[in-house]
Amino acid sequence: MAAAVSQNVALPDPRRWWALGALVASMLTLGFDLTILNVALPTMAAQLEASTDQLQWIVDAYIVVFAALMLPAGLLGDRFGRRRMLVAGLAVFLAGSLAGALTDTPGMVVAARSVMGLGAALVIPLGLSVLPSMFGEEERGKAVAAVTASMAAGMPLGPLVGGLLLDHYWWGSIFLINLPMAALGIAACLFLLPESRDPASPRVDVLSTAYSALGLGCLVFGIIEGPGRGWTSGWVLGAFALAALLLAALVARERHAVRPMLDLALLGRRVFLFNTLAATLGTFVFSGLLFLLPTYLQEIGGHDAFGTGLRLLPMMGGLIVAARASTPLVRWLGPRPVIAGGLVVLCFAALLGSRTEPGDGYGFTALWLTIAGLGFAFAMVPAMDAALGGIDADEAGSGSGLLMTLRQVGGAIGIALLGSLVADTYAARLDTTGLPAPAAESARESLSGAHAVAERLDLPALAAAADSAYLDGMSVVLVVCGAAALVTAAVAALFLPNPRRADEGDDAGSVTDSPSVMVPAKTDGGQ
């Protein structure tokens, strides 16, 4: 009898830890790919002669495609095989990275980044959904924690790795580093991962996917192109109108779908709605600042790429410290005061940063960046925990997918809107009187362009004026961020429920401790 029982119990695959290691390496690459590009933006602006709006597209193309296609990509894996689609995603990401390294025009880099976004949309949700087929219940938590932690660890590593590469190689090296990692992931998937699928999962709704991708793309197009074309131009107004129509059609279609890709009914629940709002606002500000700060640190501060990566660490350090400290605070006080307090701290940091002057040393910048990192994490981590902790277990997949999608949309809009705001202010404040028309246009397009013109024409006063104009734009952006954080803090304080987890027993606290609340998509194959 014992022998019969033992024959029916599948032994764990001894290769599963090797497979997990390869997945961790792949996720680490995707994690620092979210931030590695930021320190390269000033270099790319100079070497590719890219304007501010082109730089915004280079960053946003990846995020827009990723946000629009993540949910349908996860469904493709459920239906046609998670390992198969994971290999396809890594191959697409590898191809996009190779193309990005070999291109020499801003438009081609945007196209390559779009391909990388498609690959990431396949890899991130499916990299997590294959874990239940490899690990039992006792080991699954450790596996999920390892994968999610690798993505989180990649974000602070991105500026450092990117800076180190840029100081020794050309800008395309930030894409080439993805190749061995992606190749390792492909080999591990082919030889170590078992195939798994969920034929009962919903079909991919092609029309909803098209609505979301095109609608988000039109919205970002209008925001990015507004400063250059004019906010009342036909292109910009048409893009906004088309975005509104497409996104409204998406909402209508998803609300009437029997099994929607985006369960918008979750937004009707107060706990999920307002916590998602707080997390999305945090991502909006965080992404926008990571777009603006490298230009400030390199062009005005005079630091090289690696030095810029080092000088972004205070914000990352504050984020890591607060992320760990938020758990006991939430258990003691409940999520509402921690989230609202984090947003107030973020508001204070933004307003403090808006006082930055051209002659200020790095110490002042490090101070407000550290405070900003603390505010980000105290707001975002409990908000994400509380958003998913307030829904049923069978809704965790759709809830985490919707939360991650809205956060990525917030990041894309943050880069587009805040980048356009600083570009608009910079161009308006920079005095190019007396310059030849081509030189004036180049100076107004970007700070690096103004510095190049000033060096070529031996006009140090132009470089100083450009620095001052950029800081004016950055100050306006920081004031807007501070105001948005303060309004969101007030909304959180007024409308968020405040369950006291310390009073609910040990089970209640598991929501905060579980790494799966940070998972960007479903891990159980269901929707």
Secondary structure as GFF3:
##gff-version 3
##sequence-region A 1 527
A	DSSP	alpha_helix	2	8	.	.	.	ID=ss1
A	DSSP	alpha_helix	16	33	.	.	.	ID=ss2
A	DSSP	three_ten_helix	38	40	.	.	.	ID=ss3
A	DSSP	alpha_helix	41	47	.	.	.	ID=ss4
A	DSSP	alpha_helix	52	80	.	.	.	ID=ss5
A	DSSP	alpha_helix	82	102	.	.	.	ID=ss6
A	DSSP	alpha_helix	106	129	.	.	.	ID=ss7
A	DSSP	alpha_helix	131	134	.	.	.	ID=ss8
A	DSSP	alpha_helix	137	168	.	.	.	ID=ss9
A	DSSP	alpha_helix	173	176	.	.	.	ID=ss10
A	DSSP	alpha_helix	178	192	.	.	.	ID=ss11
A	DSSP	alpha_helix	206	229	.	.	.	ID=ss12
A	DSSP	alpha_helix	234	256	.	.	.	ID=ss13
A	DSSP	three_ten_helix	264	268	.	.	.	ID=ss14
A	DSSP	alpha_helix	270	295	.	.	.	ID=ss15
A	DSSP	pi_helix	296	300	.	.	.	ID=ss16
A	DSSP	alpha_helix	305	311	.	.	.	ID=ss17
A	DSSP	alpha_helix	313	333	.	.	.	ID=ss18
A	DSSP	alpha_helix	335	353	.	.	.	ID=ss19
A	DSSP	alpha_helix	362	389	.	.	.	ID=ss20
A	DSSP	three_ten_helix	393	395	.	.	.	ID=ss21
A	DSSP	alpha_helix	396	429	.	.	.	ID=ss22
A	DSSP	alpha_helix	437	445	.	.	.	ID=ss23
A	DSSP	alpha_helix	447	457	.	.	.	ID=ss24
A	DSSP	alpha_helix	460	495	.	.	.	ID=ss25
A	DSSP	three_ten_helix	501	503	.	.	.	ID=ss26
A	DSSP	alpha_helix	506	513	.	.	.	ID=ss27
A	DSSP	three_ten_helix	515	518	.	.	.	ID=ss28
###
